[in-house]
Amino acid sequence: MAEESTDGGVTGSLGTRVRRALAVRLGIDRRALAALRVSLGVLLLVDLLARSRHLVAFHADAGVLPHAVLRAQYPAFSDLSIHLLFGAAWAQAALFALAGAFALALLAGYRTRVATLGSLCLLVSLHAANPLVLNAGDRLLRRLLFWGLFLPLGDRWSVGAVRRGADRERGRVTTLASAALLAQVVAVYATNAVFKLRGGEWTGGDALRYALALDAYATPLGDVLVGFPDLLAVLGWTWLAMVVASPLLLVLTGIARALFVGAFLADHLGMLGTMSLGLFPLVSVASLLPFLPPRVWDATERRVVVPLGARPRARRARERVSGALAPHTGSSDRVTRWGRRAGTALAFAGLLVLLVWNAAALGYVDVADGDSSADLSDRRWDMFANPPTAERWYVAEGRLESGERVEAFRMPPGGDYTNARWRKYAGSASWGDASVRRHIASYACERWNAGHESRVEAVTLRATERTTTFGGPDTVDRAELGTYPCRPS
């Protein structure tokens, strides 16, 4: 009997230690989830504001990719998009406004789960309405919202927590969804590491030099760094080593994990300052917040949250919110239990898809051939695995009624290479498709004629490609893509 008791105690002790070890590594501090929620709300708003500058060009029938053309080229996407039901610019603006309302609710933590679901649905719809302008940051943003559906993003620092009187709830959240969210982020880095190691640019030290040599990507600071190739080689090797070691994000704990996450954060902020990559660096920063251990959030509360909340105006606002909003009435216990079981099952299915999808993107799992719109090459995490060595731009040369030639439109607009959406579209559009060229020409006509008294009668599309060659002059190739008459007014 003594031996059985001792064995049982050892077994129980071992099980407790394993559970604690897993909780420390796969659990997420509730304040980290709150920070993730706020970050997602801000990112969604910033993305909507940036997209609204080119709402007609990318999302209305009068733009460069009419809905009928998109449905023909990407039939699998058309069933996923509410935006494709409306071709008018005002209807697209209304959907943008609705998405903005959900994003604001998410940021504030009001009806957090509803706000998360609404934001995710509208974001998927928006992305499906023009997949040619998307990048890795967009894909990661969708996945963060998806996993956020199964996590208590509103437990801290939220309107919902204040009205429930639960804004001081502490502890980690350790669930299948928390593990899946962390695994998702590590999968992005680890998969990217495999792609980088398959090429020679990163191991050879030339990857960052090639990327920053292109006007399409380099910021003014990036232009300066191009003059220091040895420094860029060291920075490139450092980043390669970090993404190869990225699984340590799930292994390290405490201060070691905080320092490793800090190194990733510093690198992404460095990307933001030196390269034009759209929202990708900021979305990556948001994705790393759940890895930060409790001691980081303890310090954040002491130095930022508590001092802000102690201000008289903040206290009065919190009291008004708490008094004005009635406590949330929960569902019955049976419905709640079934809801949790369904959520766990969906999270488990999502985790399986995550593993299989990344394995397929790396070529380790065969998938059935299907629609070209579901091509894995557009969804794998191979960001800059083979750094671009060339940049391309397009010019629509217009012929006026007088016979004079003018530049009716340039893509990216005005030569602004920092516009990641236009740069992505220029590289993704099916330029061999006559209908795509015709609609781009039509957009150039409408754009010019709407702002000038002298009307354009026809436009000629021309493409120019400049290839970087270190140790010699860059090569420039030009091609004419066709001439298209403008539609009569």
N, C-alpha and C positions, 0 to 999 in steps of 0.2 A: 504493500500500500504506500510505503514511503517513497519508493521509486516512481510510482505512478504520479504521486503528488508533485514530486520534483520535476518530472518530465513535463507535466501539465503547466507548471509554473514557468519553466524555461520556454515552452512553446508560446505561452501567452505573452511573456516578456518579448520574445522575438517578433511576434505578430504586432505588438504595440510599437516596437522600434521601426518596423517596416512601414506601418501606417504613418507614423510621424515623419519618417524620411520622405515618403511620397507626398505628404501634405506640405512639407516645406518646399519641395521642388515643383509640385504640380498645382499647388494652391495659389490663389491670387488674393492679395489684400483688398478689402472692400474699398479702401480709398484709392487704390490703383485702378479699380474698375470705375470709380467715379471720375478719375482723371481721364481715363480712356473715353468715357461717355462725353465729357466736355470737349475733348479733342475731336471726337468724331463729329459732334455738332458744329464746331467751328470749321472743320475741314469741308463739311457738306455745304455750309454757307459760302465759304470762299470759292469752292468749285462752282456753285451756281452763279455767283457774281461774275466770275471769270468767263464762264460759258455764255452768260447773257450778252456779252459784248458781240458775240458772233452767233446769236440765236437764229437769225434768218439763214445765215450761210450753212450751218450744220444741222439744223433741226426743222426747217420749214420747207415746203415744197418748192419755194422760190430759190432755194439754196443750191449748193454744189452737188447734193445727193438727194434728189426727190425720192419720196417714199416708194413710189412704184419701182424705181431702179433698185433701191435697197431690197425690196421684197423679192425681186427677180434674182439678185446676186446672193442674197443671204436669207433664203426662205425660212431657215430654222429660227432666225432671230425675230421674224415678224410676229410670231405668235406670243412673244414675251413682252411686247411693247405697247403700252397704252398710248404713248406719244405718236405711234404710227397711225393711230386712228384719226389724227387731226393734222391737216397740212397747213393751216393758217398760222401766222406768227402769233396772233393774239391768244390762240388756244395753247400754243407752246408756252407763252408767257404765263398763262394761268396755271399750267402744270408746274412751272418753275416756282411760282408763288406758293402753291400747295406744298411742294417739297421743302421750300424755305420754312414754312410754318411747322412742319414735322421736325426739321432740323433745330429750330429754336426750342421746341418742346423737349427734344432730346438733350440739348445743351443745358436747359434748366432742370431737367429731370422731372418733368411733368408728364404723368401717364407714360412712364419711360418705355415699357414694353410695347405699347401701341405706337409710340413715336419711333421706336427702333424698327418695328415691322413696316410702318408706313414709309420711313426713309429708305429701307432696303428695297421695298417693292418699286418705289419711284426711281431709285437709282438703277436697278436692274432694267427697268423700262427705258430710262434715258440712255443707258449704255447700249441696249439692243437697238435703239433708234439710229445710232451711228457708230458701229464698232470700229470704223476706220480711224477714229481719233483717240482711241484708248491706249493706255500704256500699263505697265506693271503696277503703278500706284493705284489706278482705278480698280484693277482686279483685287489687290490687297484690301482696298477700302470696302469692297463688297463682302469679302470674307470676314473682316472684322465685325461688320454689322450683323452678318449671319450668326457668328458665334455669340455675339452680344445678346441675341434673342434668348439664349438659354442661361444667361448670367444676370445676377442682380445689380445691374449698372446703376440703379437708382437708390441703393441702400445708404449712400452717403452723399453729402454736399448737393442735395437735390430738393426741389419743391416737394416731391412725394415723401421724402424722409422727414421733412419738417412737419408736414401735415399729419404724419403718423406718429410724430414724437419720437422717431427712431434715428435721429441724425447722429447719434453717438454709438451706433452699433459697430462693434469691432470684430476682429478675427478674420481668418482666411476663408475663402470660398474654395472648397476642394471637391470638385465634381468632374464628371466626364467632360463637360463643356469647358471647364477651366483647363484641363489637360489638353483638350483639342485646340483651344485658342493658342496656348503656348507652343504646341507642336506645329501648328500652322505657320507661325512666325519662323520657327527653326527650319521648317521644310523649305521656306523661301530661300533662306541663306544657304542651307546645305545643298539644295538642288542647283542653285547658282554656282556653288563651289565646284560641283562635278562638271558643269558646262565650261567653267573657266579653265579647269585643269585639262580638259580635252583639247584646248587650243594652245598656241604657243606665245601669244602676245602677253599674257599675264605672267607666265613664268619667265619670259624673256625681259620683262620690265618696260615694254613699250606701250602698254595698253592705255594708260592715262595720257601719255604724250600724244598718241593718235587722236584720242577723244577731244582733248583740249585744243588741238590744232585746227579744229573745225569751228567756223563762226556759228554754225548751227547749234553748238552746245556750250561753248566757252563764254563765261561772263568776263567783264574787265579784269577781275582778279585771276580768272583762269588763263587769260591771255598773258598775264605776267608770269604765271607759273610755267608756261611752255618754254620759257627761256632757261629753266633749271631742270634739264632732263634727268640728272642723277637724283635729285630730290623726288621727282615724279616716279622714278623707278622704285625708290624705297617706299614711298607711299603706296604704290601699287602692290608691292610684295606684302606690305603690312596688311592691306585690306584683304588680299588673297588668303593670308594666314588666318585672319579673323573669320572669314566665312567658312574656311575649312574647319576651324575649331568651334563653329557656332553651336554644335550639339552641347557644348559645355554650358550653354545658357540653361539647359535643363538639369545639369549636374551640380553646378556650383550653388552655394548658398551664402547668405549673409553678406559681409563686406566684399568677399571675392566676387560674388555675382554682381553686386552693385558697381564695382569697378569695371567689370567686363561689359556690363550694359552701358556704363558711361563711355567706354571706348567706342562702342557702336554709335551711341548718340553723337559723339564728337565727329565721327566720320560722316554721318548723314548731314550734320550741320555744315561740315566742310563741303560736301557735295552741293548743298544749297547755295553756298557762297561762290562756288567756282564753275558750276555747270547749270545749264537750263534744262531741268528735268521735270517741269510741271510740279504736281503735288507729291511726286514719289518720295522725296526726302522727308517731307513732313508727315506723310502717312506712315512711313517707316519709323519715325520718331514716336508716333502715337502707338504703334504696334509693340514697341519695347517697354512702354510704361508698366504693363502687367508683370514684368519680370522683376521690377524693383522691390526689394524686401521691405518689411514693415518699418525698419529703423529709418529708412528714407522718408516714409510718409509721416512718421512721428516728428521728424525734424521739420517737414513741410507744414504740418499743423501748428507746431510751436512758433514758427517764424513767419508764416503767411496766413493760414486759415484762421487761427484763433485771434491774432491781432485785428484782422479785417472784420471778423464777426463780432468783436468786442466794441466796435465803434457804435456810438448811439444810433446813427442812422441805420446801420445794419441790423441792430437789435430791434428797432421799431419795425423795419421791413419784415423781419422774420416773424415777429408777433402778428403783423397784419396777415401774412400768408397763412400762419397757423390758425388764426381765427376765422379767416374768410373761407378757407377750403374745408369742407367736411371730411372727416376721416374716410378713407377708402373702405367700402363694404366688400368683404371678401366673398368668394363663392363658397358653396357648401364643401365640406371636407371630402366628400366622394368625388366631386368634380375636380377639386384641387389635386387629389391623389392621381386621378386619371390624367389630368393635365401634366403633372410631373412625369408620369410614366411615358406619356406620348413624347414629351420633350426629351427625355433621356433616350428613347428609341430613335428619335430623329437626329439627336446629337451623335449617337453611335453610328448611324448610317452616314452622316456627314463625315465622321472621322474615317470610315472605311473608304469613302469616295476620295477624301484627301490623300490617303496612302496610295490607292490604286492610280489616281490621276497623276501624281508626281512620279510614280514608278513608270507609268506609260510614257510620260513626257521625256524620261531619261532613256527610254527604249528597253526597259527591263520587263515590260508587260505588253503583250500585243493586244490591240483594240481593233474592233471591226471597222472597216472602211465605211465612211458615211458621207454625209453632206460636207462640202468644203468649208462651210461656215463653222463647222465644229472641229476644224483642224487644230491639233494639239500645238502646232508650232506657234500659234498666236496666244497660247495660254501658259506656256511653260515659263519658268523663272530663269531665263537665260540673259538677263539684262547685261548688256555690254560684255557678254562672254567672248564675242568676236567684235571688238570695237570698230565702229565705222571708220573708214579711211577716206570717204568721199561725201560731199554734200551736194544736194540737187535743189534747184529752184526753177520755177516756171513763170513765164511772162506771157500775158495776153496782150499782144500788140493790136491796137484798134485802128481801123481805117475810117476817118471821118468823111462826111459828105463832100467836103472840099478836096478830099484826096490826101490830106495830111495824115501822118502816122503818129500815134500817141501810145503810151503805155497805159492801157485801160485797167490792168490789174496785174499784181505780182503775188506769187504764192511762195513763201509766206507774205502776207500783206505788208507793203512798204519795206520789204526786205528785213522784217523783224523776225530774226531766227529764234528769239527768246520765246515766241509763242509756240509752246509745245504742241498744241492741238493742230495748228496749221502745218507744222513740220511733220507731224505724224500722218496727217491726211495726205500730204504731198508724197510721202514715201509709201503709203498703203493703197492709194487709189489704183484701180485697174486701168492704167493709161492705154493699154491695148484695146480697151472696150470703147468703141466709137460713141456709144450713148453717154459714157462718163465724160469724155472730152466735150461732147456737145453741150451737156448741162453746165460744165465749168465755163465754157465759152458764153453760154446764155447768162450765167450769173455775172460774168465780167461785163457783158453788155448792159445789163440792168443796173449794175453798180455805177458804171460810168455815166450812163444817160440820166440817172436820177440826180446827179450832182452837177451836171454841166449843160450849158445851152447847146453847144455843138455836139450833135449826136454821132455815135459810132454806128456804122453800117455793118461792119464785119470785124471779126477778130481772128488773128493767127496765133495759135498756141506754140510756144517755143520752150524747150527744156535745155538747161545748162547744168553740167555736172563738173565739179572741181574735185580732183583727187589729190590727196596729200602725198608728197614724195619727199622724205627726209634725205638730205644730201643732194638734192637736185630740184629743178623747178617743178611746181605743181602742174599737172596736166588738166586741160579744160576741154570738154567735149560738148558740142551743141547739136541739137536736133530739132527739126520742125515737125510738129504733131498734126498739123492740119489747119485749114481755114474754114470758119463757120460764120454764116450770115446771122445777123441779129434779127430777132423777131420784130415785125413792125409794131409800132405803138398804137 
